[in-house]
Amino acid sequence: MGRGNPESADAIFARGSDIFIADKLSDLNKQQADNSNIKWVELRSKNGFKKFYHILKELNIPCTKLTGNLDTKIDSILNNLFKN
């Protein structure tokens, strides 16, 4: 949802989302999501992207844990995702 737009977190409740990935979430948004059993990832937090792996595992969605540094692997990851 909207980068740096705290109101965008309201959409997770209005749309009945099960998972929410955001640049930044307030502590209140995180608490509300937890209380509503909505899984969330805050990308701005240190290693926040790693939480996504744990959510996928919890939901029994096949995935591979990232090893190494994301900054050095991101180009390769994106190229694999968007191959035609």
DRENLOMI-753146 format. One record per residue: z, y, x of N, C-alpha, C in turn; residue in three letters. Coordinates in Angstrom, 3 decimals, always signed. Each point is the difference from the previous one (the first is absolute). Example, Ala and Ser with C-alpha at 12.3 -4.5 7.8 and 13.67 -1.06 7.14 Angstrom:
[[+7.800; -5.690; +13.190]; [+0.000; +1.190; -0.890]; [+0.000; +1.200; +0.900]; "ALA"]
[[-0.720; +1.050; -0.350]; [+0.060; +1.190; +0.820]; [+0.730; +1.090; -0.770]; "SER"]
//
This chain:
[[+0.000; -1.181; +0.838]; [+0.000; +1.181; -0.838]; [+0.000; +1.232; +0.874]; "MET"]
[[-0.052; +1.153; -0.607]; [-0.186; +1.267; +0.685]; [+0.874; +0.215; +1.208]; "GLY"]
[[-0.616; +0.299; +1.100]; [+0.718; +0.235; +1.242]; [+0.829; +1.277; -0.131]; "ARG"]
[[+1.298; -0.113; +0.240]; [+0.880; +1.141; -0.053]; [+0.213; +0.553; -1.402]; "GLY"]
[[-0.314; -0.781; -1.017]; [+0.149; +0.454; -1.377]; [+1.101; -0.824; -0.662]; "ASN"]
[[+1.245; +0.521; -0.013]; [+1.110; -0.808; -0.528]; [-0.145; -0.369; -1.469]; "PRO"]
[[-0.734; +0.810; -0.766]; [-0.171; -0.316; -1.415]; [-0.849; -1.256; -0.200]; "GLU"]
[[-0.792; -0.352; +0.993]; [-0.866; -1.171; -0.160]; [+0.809; -1.276; -0.185]; "SER"]
[[+1.232; -0.006; +0.485]; [+0.841; -1.189; -0.160]; [+0.320; -0.257; -1.471]; "ALA"]
[[-0.044; +1.039; -0.825]; [+0.247; -0.190; -1.431]; [-1.018; -0.949; -0.617]; "ASP"]
[[-1.175; -0.081; +0.604]; [-1.060; -0.868; -0.519]; [+0.392; -1.471; +0.026]; "ALA"]
[[+0.836; -0.396; +0.943]; [+0.375; -1.417; +0.062]; [+0.755; -0.419; -1.251]; "ILE"]
[[+0.751; +0.915; -0.573]; [+0.764; -0.321; -1.202]; [-0.871; +0.149; -1.247]; "PHE"]
[[-0.849; +0.998; -0.015]; [-0.856; +0.232; -1.159]; [-1.034; -1.101; -0.170]; "ALA"]
[[-0.467; -0.578; +1.107]; [-1.057; -1.016; -0.058]; [+0.515; -1.422; +0.051]; "ARG"]
[[+1.287; -0.179; +0.146]; [+0.553; -1.352; +0.030]; [-0.428; -0.787; +1.226]; "GLY"]
[[-0.053; +0.659; +1.140]; [-0.439; -0.650; +1.244]; [+1.037; -0.989; +0.506]; "SER"]
[[-0.472; -1.010; +0.709]; [+0.890; -0.966; +0.640]; [+0.206; +0.307; +1.475]; "ASP"]
[[-0.996; +0.642; +0.610]; [+0.055; +0.356; +1.419]; [-0.481; +1.434; +0.134]; "ILE"]
[[+0.668; +0.755; +0.856]; [-0.381; +1.391; +0.225]; [-0.045; +0.273; +1.488]; "PHE"]
[[-1.111; +0.528; +0.468]; [-0.165; +0.363; +1.408]; [-0.200; +1.507; +0.039]; "ILE"]
[[+0.855; +0.680; +0.751]; [-0.043; +1.454; +0.036]; [+0.183; +0.496; +1.426]; "ALA"]
[[-0.458; +1.196; +0.234]; [+0.226; +0.650; +1.282]; [+1.490; +0.278; +0.157]; "ASP"]
[[+0.613; +0.607; -1.004]; [+1.407; +0.378; +0.046]; [+0.620; -0.187; -1.374]; "LYS"]
[[+1.207; -0.531; -0.040]; [+0.760; -0.144; -1.240]; [+1.385; +0.599; +0.192]; "LEU"]
[[+0.510; +0.646; -1.016]; [+1.367; +0.520; +0.071]; [+0.977; -1.164; -0.123]; "SER"]
[[+1.230; +0.246; +0.401]; [+1.024; -1.037; -0.145]; [+0.182; -0.367; -1.467]; "ASP"]
[[-0.097; +0.997; -0.878]; [+0.126; -0.263; -1.433]; [-1.140; -0.886; -0.493]; "LEU"]
[[-1.229; +0.282; +0.449]; [-1.143; -0.843; -0.392]; [+0.196; -1.432; +0.470]; "ASN"]
[[+0.487; -0.177; +1.208]; [+0.237; -1.351; +0.538]; [+1.047; -0.724; -0.842]; "LYS"]
[[+1.076; +0.716; -0.335]; [+1.068; -0.595; -0.810]; [-0.516; -0.367; -1.390]; "GLN"]
[[-0.769; +0.894; -0.605]; [-0.559; -0.281; -1.328]; [-0.934; -1.210; +0.051]; "GLN"]
[[-0.810; -0.079; +1.037]; [-0.911; -1.139; +0.144]; [+0.791; -1.296; +0.164]; "ALA"]
[[+1.011; +0.039; +0.859]; [+0.839; -1.185; +0.189]; [+0.650; -0.422; -1.309]; "ASP"]
[[+0.521; +0.966; -0.747]; [+0.657; -0.300; -1.277]; [-0.973; -0.556; -1.034]; "ASN"]
[[-1.277; +0.333; +0.146]; [-1.032; -0.470; -0.932]; [-0.753; -1.221; +0.536]; "SER"]
[[+0.491; -0.569; +1.097]; [-0.637; -1.160; +0.647]; [-1.449; +0.280; +0.397]; "ASN"]
[[-0.261; +1.226; +0.427]; [-1.318; +0.369; +0.509]; [+0.075; -0.013; +1.522]; "ILE"]
[[-0.879; -0.755; +0.602]; [-0.042; -0.066; +1.457]; [-0.726; +1.237; +0.517]; "LYS"]
[[+0.496; +0.574; +1.102]; [-0.585; +1.230; +0.508]; [-0.115; -0.040; +1.517]; "TRP"]
[[-0.973; +0.753; +0.490]; [-0.219; +0.175; +1.438]; [-0.138; +1.497; +0.246]; "VAL"]
[[+0.766; +0.510; +0.941]; [-0.103; +1.399; +0.407]; [-0.648; +0.029; +1.379]; "GLU"]
[[-1.254; +0.413; +0.046]; [-0.768; -0.059; +1.241]; [+0.502; +0.970; +1.064]; "LEU"]
[[+0.584; +1.103; -0.400]; [+0.447; +0.999; +0.962]; [+1.223; -0.458; +0.787]; "ARG"]
[[+0.782; -0.897; -0.557]; [+1.198; -0.453; +0.711]; [-0.414; -0.847; +1.203]; "SER"]
[[+0.858; -0.031; +1.007]; [-0.300; -0.742; +1.216]; [-0.267; -1.468; -0.345]; "LYS"]
[[-1.163; -0.478; +0.377]; [-0.423; -1.377; -0.276]; [-0.003; -0.327; -1.492]; "ASN"]
[[-0.152; +1.017; -0.829]; [+0.008; -0.207; -1.446]; [-1.068; -0.969; -0.470]; "GLY"]
[[-1.151; +0.024; +0.677]; [-1.092; -0.900; -0.391]; [+0.395; -1.464; +0.121]; "PHE"]
[[+0.965; -0.313; +0.846]; [+0.408; -1.393; +0.184]; [+0.678; -0.572; -1.238]; "LYS"]
[[+0.553; +0.857; -0.837]; [+0.642; -0.466; -1.229]; [-1.019; -0.660; -0.930]; "LYS"]
[[-1.256; +0.442; +0.084]; [-1.052; -0.563; -0.845]; [-0.146; -1.499; +0.251]; "PHE"]
[[+0.086; -0.427; +1.244]; [-0.074; -1.425; +0.345]; [+1.094; -0.776; -0.742]; "TYR"]
[[+1.222; +0.527; +0.014]; [+1.116; -0.700; -0.640]; [-0.183; -0.080; -1.524]; "HIS"]
[[-0.579; +1.040; -0.569]; [-0.274; -0.016; -1.433]; [-1.046; -1.069; -0.323]; "ILE"]
[[-1.058; -0.061; +0.794]; [-1.038; -1.018; -0.225]; [+0.582; -1.407; +0.113]; "LEU"]
[[+0.833; -0.229; +1.000]; [+0.633; -1.314; +0.166]; [+0.887; -0.325; -1.203]; "LYS"]
[[+0.768; +0.973; -0.452]; [+0.884; -0.197; -1.146]; [-0.788; -0.367; -1.251]; "GLU"]
[[-1.204; +0.530; -0.115]; [-0.855; -0.284; -1.149]; [-0.921; -1.203; +0.218]; "LEU"]
[[+0.201; -0.706; +1.114]; [-0.803; -1.176; +0.347]; [-1.487; +0.324; +0.103]; "ASN"]
[[-0.303; +1.166; +0.538]; [-1.381; +0.411; +0.247]; [-0.306; -0.268; +1.471]; "ILE"]
[[-1.027; -0.790; +0.290]; [-0.302; -0.329; +1.394]; [-0.230; +1.262; +0.837]; "PRO"]
[[+0.628; +0.035; +1.154]; [-0.148; +1.140; +0.898]; [+0.420; -0.422; +1.404]; "CYS"]
[[-0.313; +0.840; +0.953]; [+0.350; -0.249; +1.391]; [+0.801; +1.181; +0.504]; "THR"]
[[+1.094; -0.278; +0.669]; [+0.847; +1.055; +0.537]; [-0.698; +0.661; +1.184]; "LYS"]
[[+0.026; +1.309; +0.022]; [-0.593; +0.746; +1.108]; [+0.876; -0.138; +1.229]; "LEU"]
[[-0.609; -0.372; +1.090]; [+0.715; -0.013; +1.271]; [-0.633; +1.058; +0.887]; "THR"]
[[+0.793; +0.638; +0.780]; [-0.517; +1.039; +0.872]; [+0.070; +1.367; -0.654]; "GLY"]
[[-0.789; +0.907; +0.523]; [+0.033; +1.399; -0.402]; [-1.113; +0.299; -0.995]; "ASN"]
[[+0.358; +0.500; -1.167]; [-0.982; +0.325; -1.028]; [-1.020; +1.016; +0.499]; "LEU"]
[[+0.456; +0.989; +0.765]; [-0.907; +1.049; +0.481]; [-1.158; -0.570; +0.812]; "ASP"]
[[+0.234; -1.063; +0.745]; [-1.068; -0.579; +0.815]; [-0.843; -1.012; -0.769]; "THR"]
[[+0.481; -0.432; -1.169]; [-0.711; -1.025; -0.760]; [-0.648; +0.510; -1.286]; "LYS"]
[[+0.298; +1.231; -0.385]; [-0.435; +0.487; -1.313]; [-1.517; -0.018; -0.156]; "ILE"]
[[-0.748; +0.384; +1.019]; [-1.466; +0.009; -0.117]; [-0.537; -1.397; -0.277]; "ASP"]
[[+0.515; -0.985; +0.707]; [-0.439; -1.374; -0.199]; [+0.372; -0.507; -1.391]; "SER"]
[[+1.193; +0.333; -0.460]; [+0.456; -0.418; -1.326]; [-0.908; +0.590; -1.076]; "ILE"]
[[-0.258; +1.290; +0.092]; [-0.843; +0.666; -1.010]; [-1.430; -0.527; +0.037]; "LEU"]
[[-0.526; -0.273; +1.176]; [-1.342; -0.571; +0.105]; [-0.060; -1.356; -0.685]; "ASN"]
[[+1.022; -0.826; +0.150]; [+0.031; -1.307; -0.668]; [+0.100; +0.146; -1.507]; "ASN"]
[[+0.763; +0.973; -0.455]; [+0.157; +0.194; -1.443]; [-1.286; +0.468; -0.678]; "LEU"]
[[-0.750; +0.813; +0.697]; [-1.169; +0.626; -0.637]; [-1.336; -0.530; +0.490]; "PHE"]
[[+0.005; -1.224; +0.531]; [-1.270; -0.641; +0.383]; [-0.833; -0.247; -1.237]; "LYS"]
[[-1.285; +0.155; +0.146]; [-0.911; -0.321; -1.123]; [-0.862; -1.184; +0.348]; "ASN"]
//
